[in-house]
Amino acid sequence: MTAQTYQTPAPLVTYLRRATFGLPRDRREEVWNELEEHIVSD
């Protein structure tokens, strides 16, 4: 069995950077992960 790795598309990275800009680091990571999960899970 081969494992597939997921690479976040560049436009999504741009969006997530803008959406989490200015947040404290730990909160930024939490919000980033949650937003990404909601967007890619559809």
mmCIF file as gemmi writes it, N, C-alpha and C atoms, coordinates in Angstrom:
data_model
loop_
_atom_site.group_PDB
_atom_site.id
_atom_site.type_symbol
_atom_site.label_atom_id
_atom_site.label_alt_id
_atom_site.label_comp_id
_atom_site.label_asym_id
_atom_site.label_entity_id
_atom_site.label_seq_id
_atom_site.pdbx_PDB_ins_code
_atom_site.Cartn_x
_atom_site.Cartn_y
_atom_site.Cartn_z
_atom_site.occupancy
_atom_site.B_iso_or_equiv
_atom_site.pdbx_formal_charge
_atom_site.auth_seq_id
_atom_site.auth_asym_id
_atom_site.pdbx_PDB_model_num
ATOM 1 N N . MET Axp A 1 ? 0.851 -1.181 0 1 0 ? 1 A 1
ATOM 2 C CA . MET Axp A 1 ? 0 0 0 1 0 ? 1 A 1
ATOM 3 C C . MET Axp A 1 ? 0.894 1.24 0 1 0 ? 1 A 1
ATOM 4 N N . THR Axp A 2 ? 0.544 2.204 -0.815 1 0 ? 2 A 1
ATOM 5 C CA . THR Axp A 2 ? 1.312 3.443 -0.857 1 0 ? 2 A 1
ATOM 6 C C . THR Axp A 2 ? 0.536 4.55 -0.154 1 0 ? 2 A 1
ATOM 7 N N . ALA Axp A 3 ? 1.263 5.353 0.554 1 0 ? 3 A 1
ATOM 8 C CA . ALA Axp A 3 ? 0.637 6.471 1.261 1 0 ? 3 A 1
ATOM 9 C C . ALA Axp A 3 ? 0.667 7.698 0.359 1 0 ? 3 A 1
ATOM 10 N N . GLN Axp A 4 ? -0.463 8.371 0.284 1 0 ? 4 A 1
ATOM 11 C CA . GLN Axp A 4 ? -0.53 9.613 -0.48 1 0 ? 4 A 1
ATOM 12 C C . GLN Axp A 4 ? -0.346 10.778 0.468 1 0 ? 4 A 1
ATOM 13 N N . THR Axp A 5 ? 0.436 11.741 0.018 1 0 ? 5 A 1
ATOM 14 C CA . THR Axp A 5 ? 0.608 12.935 0.827 1 0 ? 5 A 1
ATOM 15 C C . THR Axp A 5 ? -0.235 14.049 0.22 1 0 ? 5 A 1
ATOM 16 N N . TYR Axp A 6 ? -0.752 14.878 1.073 1 0 ? 6 A 1
ATOM 17 C CA . TYR Axp A 6 ? -1.576 15.989 0.634 1 0 ? 6 A 1
ATOM 18 C C . TYR Axp A 6 ? -0.742 17.249 0.653 1 0 ? 6 A 1
ATOM 19 N N . GLN Axp A 7 ? -0.753 17.976 -0.437 1 0 ? 7 A 1
ATOM 20 C CA . GLN Axp A 7 ? -0.074 19.266 -0.498 1 0 ? 7 A 1
ATOM 21 C C . GLN Axp A 7 ? -1.136 20.332 -0.706 1 0 ? 7 A 1
ATOM 22 N N . THR Axp A 8 ? -1.162 21.29 0.183 1 0 ? 8 A 1
ATOM 23 C CA . THR Axp A 8 ? -2.141 22.369 0.11 1 0 ? 8 A 1
ATOM 24 C C . THR Axp A 8 ? -1.895 23.197 -1.142 1 0 ? 8 A 1
ATOM 25 N N . PRO Axp A 9 ? -2.929 23.39 -1.977 1 0 ? 9 A 1
ATOM 26 C CA . PRO Axp A 9 ? -2.771 24.201 -3.19 1 0 ? 9 A 1
ATOM 27 C C . PRO Axp A 9 ? -2.362 25.641 -2.85 1 0 ? 9 A 1
ATOM 28 N N . ALA Axp A 10 ? -1.532 26.226 -3.697 1 0 ? 10 A 1
ATOM 29 C CA . ALA Axp A 10 ? -1.003 27.573 -3.463 1 0 ? 10 A 1
ATOM 30 C C . ALA Axp A 10 ? -2.092 28.623 -3.21 1 0 ? 10 A 1
ATOM 31 N N . PRO Axp A 11 ? -3.194 28.643 -3.989 1 0 ? 11 A 1
ATOM 32 C CA . PRO Axp A 11 ? -4.223 29.652 -3.707 1 0 ? 11 A 1
ATOM 33 C C . PRO Axp A 11 ? -4.838 29.491 -2.306 1 0 ? 11 A 1
ATOM 34 N N . LEU Axp A 12 ? -4.951 28.268 -1.847 1 0 ? 12 A 1
ATOM 35 C CA . LEU Axp A 12 ? -5.489 28.034 -0.512 1 0 ? 12 A 1
ATOM 36 C C . LEU Axp A 12 ? -4.504 28.497 0.552 1 0 ? 12 A 1
ATOM 37 N N . VAL Axp A 13 ? -3.219 28.271 0.334 1 0 ? 13 A 1
ATOM 38 C CA . VAL Axp A 13 ? -2.2 28.75 1.269 1 0 ? 13 A 1
ATOM 39 C C . VAL Axp A 13 ? -2.275 30.275 1.375 1 0 ? 13 A 1
ATOM 40 N N . THR Axp A 14 ? -2.416 30.944 0.24 1 0 ? 14 A 1
ATOM 41 C CA . THR Axp A 14 ? -2.528 32.405 0.234 1 0 ? 14 A 1
ATOM 42 C C . THR Axp A 14 ? -3.729 32.851 1.06 1 0 ? 14 A 1
ATOM 43 N N . TYR Axp A 15 ? -4.867 32.2 0.839 1 0 ? 15 A 1
ATOM 44 C CA . TYR Axp A 15 ? -6.083 32.525 1.587 1 0 ? 15 A 1
ATOM 45 C C . TYR Axp A 15 ? -5.868 32.307 3.089 1 0 ? 15 A 1
ATOM 46 N N . LEU Axp A 16 ? -5.305 31.166 3.446 1 0 ? 16 A 1
ATOM 47 C CA . LEU Axp A 16 ? -5.111 30.848 4.86 1 0 ? 16 A 1
ATOM 48 C C . LEU Axp A 16 ? -4.133 31.82 5.528 1 0 ? 16 A 1
ATOM 49 N N . ARG Axp A 17 ? -3.104 32.226 4.817 1 0 ? 17 A 1
ATOM 50 C CA . ARG Axp A 17 ? -2.161 33.219 5.364 1 0 ? 17 A 1
ATOM 51 C C . ARG Axp A 17 ? -2.874 34.538 5.643 1 0 ? 17 A 1
ATOM 52 N N . ARG Axp A 18 ? -3.699 34.961 4.698 1 0 ? 18 A 1
ATOM 53 C CA . ARG Axp A 18 ? -4.427 36.222 4.884 1 0 ? 18 A 1
ATOM 54 C C . ARG Axp A 18 ? -5.467 36.111 5.993 1 0 ? 18 A 1
ATOM 55 N N . ALA Axp A 19 ? -6.134 34.967 6.058 1 0 ? 19 A 1
ATOM 56 C CA . ALA Axp A 19 ? -7.194 34.776 7.048 1 0 ? 19 A 1
ATOM 57 C C . ALA Axp A 19 ? -6.65 34.696 8.47 1 0 ? 19 A 1
ATOM 58 N N . THR Axp A 20 ? -5.405 34.258 8.614 1 0 ? 20 A 1
ATOM 59 C CA . THR Axp A 20 ? -4.851 34.078 9.953 1 0 ? 20 A 1
ATOM 60 C C . THR Axp A 20 ? -3.783 35.11 10.308 1 0 ? 20 A 1
ATOM 61 N N . PHE Axp A 21 ? -3.559 36.065 9.414 1 0 ? 21 A 1
ATOM 62 C CA . PHE Axp A 21 ? -2.54 37.1 9.647 1 0 ? 21 A 1
ATOM 63 C C . PHE Axp A 21 ? -2.847 37.878 10.924 1 0 ? 21 A 1
ATOM 64 N N . GLY Axp A 22 ? -1.837 38.068 11.736 1 0 ? 22 A 1
ATOM 65 C CA . GLY Axp A 22 ? -1.989 38.873 12.94 1 0 ? 22 A 1
ATOM 66 C C . GLY Axp A 22 ? -2.407 38.095 14.172 1 0 ? 22 A 1
ATOM 67 N N . LEU Axp A 23 ? -2.783 36.834 14.004 1 0 ? 23 A 1
ATOM 68 C CA . LEU Axp A 23 ? -3.15 36.031 15.167 1 0 ? 23 A 1
ATOM 69 C C . LEU Axp A 23 ? -1.884 35.55 15.875 1 0 ? 23 A 1
ATOM 70 N N . PRO Axp A 24 ? -1.962 35.323 17.192 1 0 ? 24 A 1
ATOM 71 C CA . PRO Axp A 24 ? -0.824 34.716 17.883 1 0 ? 24 A 1
ATOM 72 C C . PRO Axp A 24 ? -0.53 33.34 17.265 1 0 ? 24 A 1
ATOM 73 N N . ARG Axp A 25 ? 0.735 32.937 17.285 1 0 ? 25 A 1
ATOM 74 C CA . ARG Axp A 25 ? 1.166 31.729 16.586 1 0 ? 25 A 1
ATOM 75 C C . ARG Axp A 25 ? 0.323 30.49 16.902 1 0 ? 25 A 1
ATOM 76 N N . ASP Axp A 26 ? 0.087 30.19 18.169 1 0 ? 26 A 1
ATOM 77 C CA . ASP Axp A 26 ? -0.673 28.984 18.507 1 0 ? 26 A 1
ATOM 78 C C . ASP Axp A 26 ? -2.113 29.077 18.013 1 0 ? 26 A 1
ATOM 79 N N . ARG Axp A 27 ? -2.702 30.252 18.102 1 0 ? 27 A 1
ATOM 80 C CA . ARG Axp A 27 ? -4.08 30.441 17.625 1 0 ? 27 A 1
ATOM 81 C C . ARG Axp A 27 ? -4.123 30.391 16.098 1 0 ? 27 A 1
ATOM 82 N N . ARG Axp A 28 ? -3.094 30.968 15.449 1 0 ? 28 A 1
ATOM 83 C CA . ARG Axp A 28 ? -3.016 30.965 13.995 1 0 ? 28 A 1
ATOM 84 C C . ARG Axp A 28 ? -2.976 29.529 13.466 1 0 ? 28 A 1
ATOM 85 N N . GLU Axp A 29 ? -2.178 28.661 14.078 1 0 ? 29 A 1
ATOM 86 C CA . GLU Axp A 29 ? -2.095 27.268 13.646 1 0 ? 29 A 1
ATOM 87 C C . GLU Axp A 29 ? -3.429 26.559 13.825 1 0 ? 29 A 1
ATOM 88 N N . GLU Axp A 30 ? -4.092 26.826 14.931 1 0 ? 30 A 1
ATOM 89 C CA . GLU Axp A 30 ? -5.384 26.205 15.214 1 0 ? 30 A 1
ATOM 90 C C . GLU Axp A 30 ? -6.431 26.627 14.177 1 0 ? 30 A 1
ATOM 91 N N . VAL Axp A 31 ? -6.524 27.929 13.922 1 0 ? 31 A 1
ATOM 92 C CA . VAL Axp A 31 ? -7.502 28.454 12.967 1 0 ? 31 A 1
ATOM 93 C C . VAL Axp A 31 ? -7.164 27.979 11.557 1 0 ? 31 A 1
ATOM 94 N N . TRP Axp A 32 ? -5.879 28.028 11.188 1 0 ? 32 A 1
ATOM 95 C CA . TRP Axp A 32 ? -5.423 27.56 9.869 1 0 ? 32 A 1
ATOM 96 C C . TRP Axp A 32 ? -5.886 26.116 9.645 1 0 ? 32 A 1
ATOM 97 N N . ASN Axp A 33 ? -5.592 25.244 10.604 1 0 ? 33 A 1
ATOM 98 C CA . ASN Axp A 33 ? -5.938 23.826 10.457 1 0 ? 33 A 1
ATOM 99 C C . ASN Axp A 33 ? -7.444 23.613 10.349 1 0 ? 33 A 1
ATOM 100 N N . GLU Axp A 34 ? -8.189 24.33 11.143 1 0 ? 34 A 1
ATOM 101 C CA . GLU Axp A 34 ? -9.643 24.168 11.108 1 0 ? 34 A 1
ATOM 102 C C . GLU Axp A 34 ? -10.227 24.667 9.792 1 0 ? 34 A 1
ATOM 103 N N . LEU Axp A 35 ? -9.783 25.831 9.326 1 0 ? 35 A 1
ATOM 104 C CA . LEU Axp A 35 ? -10.267 26.346 8.042 1 0 ? 35 A 1
ATOM 105 C C . LEU Axp A 35 ? -9.919 25.385 6.901 1 0 ? 35 A 1
ATOM 106 N N . GLU Axp A 36 ? -8.679 24.936 6.888 1 0 ? 36 A 1
ATOM 107 C CA . GLU Axp A 36 ? -8.235 24.026 5.834 1 0 ? 36 A 1
ATOM 108 C C . GLU Axp A 36 ? -9.046 22.731 5.845 1 0 ? 36 A 1
ATOM 109 N N . GLU Axp A 37 ? -9.299 22.206 7.028 1 0 ? 37 A 1
ATOM 110 C CA . GLU Axp A 37 ? -10.078 20.982 7.152 1 0 ? 37 A 1
ATOM 111 C C . GLU Axp A 37 ? -11.49 21.162 6.575 1 0 ? 37 A 1
ATOM 112 N N . HIS Axp A 38 ? -12.116 22.284 6.882 1 0 ? 38 A 1
ATOM 113 C CA . HIS Axp A 38 ? -13.466 22.537 6.38 1 0 ? 38 A 1
ATOM 114 C C . HIS Axp A 38 ? -13.486 22.71 4.868 1 0 ? 38 A 1
ATOM 115 N N . ILE Axp A 39 ? -12.463 23.354 4.33 1 0 ? 39 A 1
ATOM 116 C CA . ILE Axp A 39 ? -12.433 23.63 2.904 1 0 ? 39 A 1
ATOM 117 C C . ILE Axp A 39 ? -12.152 22.369 2.087 1 0 ? 39 A 1
ATOM 118 N N . VAL Axp A 40 ? -11.189 21.565 2.514 1 0 ? 40 A 1
ATOM 119 C CA . VAL Axp A 40 ? -10.789 20.401 1.711 1 0 ? 40 A 1
ATOM 120 C C . VAL Axp A 40 ? -11.638 19.169 1.97 1 0 ? 40 A 1
ATOM 121 N N . SER Axp A 41 ? -12.45 19.171 3.002 1 0 ? 41 A 1
ATOM 122 C CA . SER Axp A 41 ? -13.236 17.973 3.338 1 0 ? 41 A 1
ATOM 123 C C . SER Axp A 41 ? -14.495 17.819 2.499 1 0 ? 41 A 1
ATOM 124 N N . ASP Axp A 42 ? -14.834 18.813 1.709 1 0 ? 42 A 1
ATOM 125 C CA . ASP Axp A 42 ? -16.055 18.713 0.893 1 0 ? 42 A 1
ATOM 126 C C . ASP Axp A 42 ? -15.889 17.813 -0.286 1 0 ? 42 A 1
